[in-house]
Every structure is written in C-alpha cells, then in structure tokens.
Amino acid sequence: DQQVKQNSPSLSVQEGRISILNCDYTNSMFDYFLWYKKYPAEGPTFLISISSIKDKNEDGRFTVFLNKSAKHLSLHIVPSQPGDSAVYFCAAKPQAGTALIFGKGTTLSVSS
Amino acid sequence: GAVVSQHPSRVICKSGTSVKIECRSLDFQATTMFWYRQFPKQSLMLMATSNEGSKATYEQGVEKDKFLINHASLTLSTLTVTSAHPEDSSFYICSARPQGQGAGYGYTFGSGTRLTVV
C-alpha cells in the first residue's frame, strides 16, 4: 500500500497563475516532507522541504503547507512559469529511517 | 552545492550480460547512498540502501543476488545488474545526503541511468 500518494497525475495552469500540487500520506511517523522536480531522463532536483513540526515553509515562489491532522501537504507555485513544467514528486522521510519514500508524481504543464 | 555523478547515463546490453552503474558524490562524503528504480509514469521505488564498508540493505522483493551493490568508499557506490533480462529495463537513480546534513536540506540525486536490455 502506498504511504505517499499524489492522486492527480497531471495539472495544467496558465502562466502567471498559481499552481497547487497536492500530496497525502498515510503514515504519521514521517519527520520530513520534501518536494522534487524532475525532467524526463534526469534525476530529481530538490525544491523545498518542511519539517513535521511546521505547517508552512516558503522559498521564493514556492510554498509548502502541511496539514498534519489531514495528513496532507501541498506545494504552491506563484506565479507559475513555463519553465516550471515538469513532473513534481512528493517525498517523505520516516523518523526511523533515512531513505525517502516517493509519491507517483504530478505532471505540471504551464502554458504561456 | 552537493553533486552526485551517475554513470553511464544510458546503456544497452544483451540479455544475460551484466551491467555496472556508478554513483559518485563529487564534493561530499556519504556513508549512505540510495538506489531507486523508476518505471514509466511510476514512482521512484527504493531498491536498496548502500552502506559504506558494510552490506547493503535491500527492500522487500528486490533480489540481492541480481542487484549487487558495493559501497567501497565514502564517495562511490556501484549497482551491478547481473544476468540482465528485458524486464530489468528501467531507469535507475542513485541518491545521497552529505554526512551531517539534515534531511530538510534535501537529498541529492544523480542524473539516472536508462538501462535497456535487448
């Protein structure tokens, strides 16, 4: 059973608007959540993370929100740019482990 | 920033042969590296955790005799796919985190290796 879920396989947004990417998790024993961006045939690139003791972290155009009661996190990109078009992966690190567990990814398409 | 170099980026091999993939941390030391596998439109699935100087820890369902992992130094881990078959064709990616760096700073990934077994 998947512990990290990204239920939307794709998202299309117009340039300048907000992109909201969602992620749900089932295990309460994660201590960090991370977002990665990935282009085809390349490795993922780290974007932003959030500790489980926080509810928001912001870095430039990227903001991650964590709702622990709902076991849900989201990545907001504002304003969206065509260069943001990629696959976005949500990942979580178990408290008792070191390896990241990934969701299936959401393909974001930003049109100009 | 931390850089992980993965080589080769693409390899085509004949069924029954073995293929070695290298993962190097260029500007940091990593006692632990991670090997993932990604099928088309699927998640990155953790295959094993590579530990410097000791045996790798494999995830359930991953054949340790087929996917040999060696972590001989603090900057190099290798994954050897032995007796490769077409079903082993996939995208393999390694990852590492600098020693002493917290998880919140992210893990660095290699650029991946596209393996095609014909």
Interface residues (C-beta under 8 A of the other chain):
Chain A: Q2 V4 P9 D31 Y32 L34 Y36 A41 E42 G43 P44 T45 F46 S49 I50 S51 F89 K93 T98 A99 L100 I101 F102 G103 K104 G105
Chain B: V4 Q6 S9 T32 F34 Y36 K41 Q42 S43 L44 M45 L46 T49 F91 I93 S95 R97 A103 G104 Y105 G106 Y107 T108 F109 G110 S111 G112 R114
